[in-house]
């Protein structure tokens, strides 16, 4: 009879994978390095994840679900600016708290190993799309593909996180200017 799987051991493996991927890269990291960092035998890793590809997919899903969990009390029913600002601040908070997450997620997306099911929009993406749809309804971007706008927002957010991590004393101003640039660009409006 096999022993039941431990949620804490699974989480330790995922956390170790994120740390090791951040240091060594997704493609350069052997599962043995992840097992060692997690403090488990390599065979234990394969008890939880049958292949490295499965581990990559589970890590990616876990990171996306974490974004959704951290959205907190979403300001439904407010105007598009307030909703998009909530998404922006949440994205920045998560990235600033753990800047290694951003390049790991980028590597995971670029790995070619993610299953299509993992790309289904989570809550953060859905709320971002809804806010962007409302924000651009009266601007020249009303026909722009929403996926393009989300990718531009993400890239701009990642650049803002990178800047804030390097210049923490300028966080408040960087948040404001970064958001205003996105908002004004999408809507053609100012505050």
C-alpha positions in Angstrom: 0.0 0.0 0.0 1.4 3.4 -1.0 1.7 6.2 1.6 -0.7 9.2 1.2 0.8 12.2 -0.5 1.7 15.1 1.7 0.4 18.6 0.7 3.4 20.1 2.5 5.9 18.0 0.6 4.2 18.8 -2.7 4.4 22.5 -1.8 8.0 22.2 -0.8 8.8 20.7 -4.2 6.9 23.5 -6.1 8.6 26.2 -4.0 12.0 24.6 -4.6 11.3 24.4 -8.3 10.5 28.1 -8.4 13.7 29.0 -6.6 16.0 26.7 -8.6 14.3 27.8 -11.9 14.9 31.4 -11.0 18.6 30.7 -10.4 19.4 28.1 -13.1 16.6 28.5 -15.7 13.8 26.1 -16.5 15.6 24.3 -19.3 18.9 24.0 -17.5 17.5 22.6 -14.2 17.5 18.8 -13.7 14.9 17.3 -11.4 17.7 16.2 -9.1 18.5 19.8 -8.3 14.8 20.5 -7.5 14.7 17.4 -5.3 17.8 18.4 -3.4 16.5 22.0 -2.9 13.2 20.6 -1.6 15.0 18.2 0.7 13.3 15.1 -0.8 14.6 12.1 -2.7 14.3 12.3 -6.4 12.0 9.4 -6.4 9.7 11.4 -4.1 9.5 14.2 -6.6 8.2 11.7 -9.2 5.6 10.4 -6.8 4.1 13.9 -6.9 4.9 14.8 -10.5 5.3 12.0 -13.1 7.5 14.1 -15.4 9.3 17.4 -15.3 6.7 18.7 -17.8 4.0 17.9 -15.3 6.0 19.7 -12.6 6.3 22.7 -14.9 2.6 22.7 -15.6 1.6 22.4 -11.9 4.0 25.2 -10.9 2.6 27.5 -13.6 -1.0 26.7 -12.5 -0.1 27.3 -8.9 1.5 30.6 -9.6 -1.5 31.8 -11.7 -3.9 30.7 -9.0 -1.8 32.6 -6.5 -2.3 35.7 -8.5 -6.1 35.1 -8.5 -6.1 34.5 -4.7 -4.2 37.7 -4.1 -6.7 39.8 -6.0 -8.6 40.0 -2.7 -11.8 41.9 -2.6 -12.2 42.9 -6.2 -14.0 46.2 -6.7 -16.9 44.8 -8.9 -19.3 47.5 -10.0 -16.8 50.3 -10.0 -15.6 52.1 -13.1 -13.0 50.5 -15.4 -10.1 52.7 -14.0 -10.7 51.5 -10.4 -10.9 47.9 -11.5 -7.8 48.0 -13.7 -5.9 49.9 -11.1 -6.8 47.1 -8.6 -5.4 44.5 -11.0 -2.3 46.7 -11.6 -1.5 47.1 -7.9 -2.1 43.5 -7.2 0.3 42.4 -10.0 2.9 44.9 -8.8 2.6 43.8 -5.2 3.1 40.2 -6.1 6.1 40.9 -8.4 7.8 43.3 -5.9 7.3 40.8 -3.0 9.0 38.1 -5.1 10.7 39.4 -8.2 11.9 36.0 -9.2 8.4 34.9 -10.0 8.2 37.1 -13.1 11.1 35.6 -15.0 10.1 32.1 -14.0 6.6 32.6 -15.3 8.1 34.0 -18.5 10.4 31.0 -18.9 7.5 28.6 -18.2 5.4 30.3 -20.9 8.3 30.1 -23.3 9.2 26.5 -22.5 6.8 24.9 -25.0 5.9 22.5 -22.2 2.7 24.0 -20.9 -0.6 22.3 -21.7 -3.2 24.5 -23.5 -5.6 23.9 -20.6 -3.2 25.9 -18.4 -3.7 29.0 -20.6 -7.3 29.3 -19.8 -8.0 32.7 -18.3 -8.0 32.9 -14.5 -9.8 35.5 -12.5 -7.1 38.1 -12.8 -7.1 37.8 -16.6 -10.9 37.8 -16.8 -11.2 40.9 -14.6 -8.4 42.6 -16.6 -10.1 41.8 -19.9 -13.5 43.2 -18.6 -11.9 46.4 -17.3 -10.0 46.9 -20.6 -13.1 46.2 -22.7 -14.9 48.9 -20.7 -11.9 51.3 -20.7 -11.4 51.1 -24.4 -15.0 51.2 -25.5 -14.9 54.9 -26.4 -11.2 55.1 -27.5 -9.3 54.4 -30.7 -8.4 51.0 -29.1 -11.9 49.8 -29.0 -11.2 47.3 -31.8 -7.7 46.3 -30.5 -7.4 42.6 -29.6 -7.9 42.4 -25.9 -5.2 39.7 -25.7 -2.7 42.2 -27.1 -3.7 44.8 -24.5 -3.3 42.3 -21.7 0.1 41.3 -23.0 1.1 45.0 -23.2 -0.2 45.6 -19.7 1.8 42.6 -18.4 5.0 43.7 -20.1 4.6 47.2 -18.8 3.9 45.8 -15.3 7.0 43.6 -15.4 9.1 46.6 -16.5 7.6 48.7 -13.6 8.4 45.9 -11.1 11.9 45.7 -12.4 12.4 49.4 -11.9 10.8 49.5 -8.5 13.0 46.6 -7.3 16.1 48.5 -8.4 14.8 51.8 -7.1 12.5 51.1 -4.1 12.5 54.7 -3.0 10.6 55.6 -6.1 7.9 53.0 -5.7 4.9 55.3 -5.2 5.8 57.5 -8.1 6.6 54.6 -10.4 3.3 52.9 -9.6 1.4 56.1 -10.5 3.3 56.9 -13.6 3.3 53.4 -14.8 -0.5 53.1 -14.4 -1.1 56.5 -15.9 0.9 55.6 -19.0 -1.2 52.5 -19.5 -4.5 54.2 -18.8 -3.9 57.3 -20.8 -2.6 55.2 -23.7 -5.6 52.9 -23.8 -8.3 55.5 -23.2 -6.8 58.7 -24.5 -8.0 60.2 -21.2 -6.2 61.7 -18.2 -7.3 61.3 -14.6 
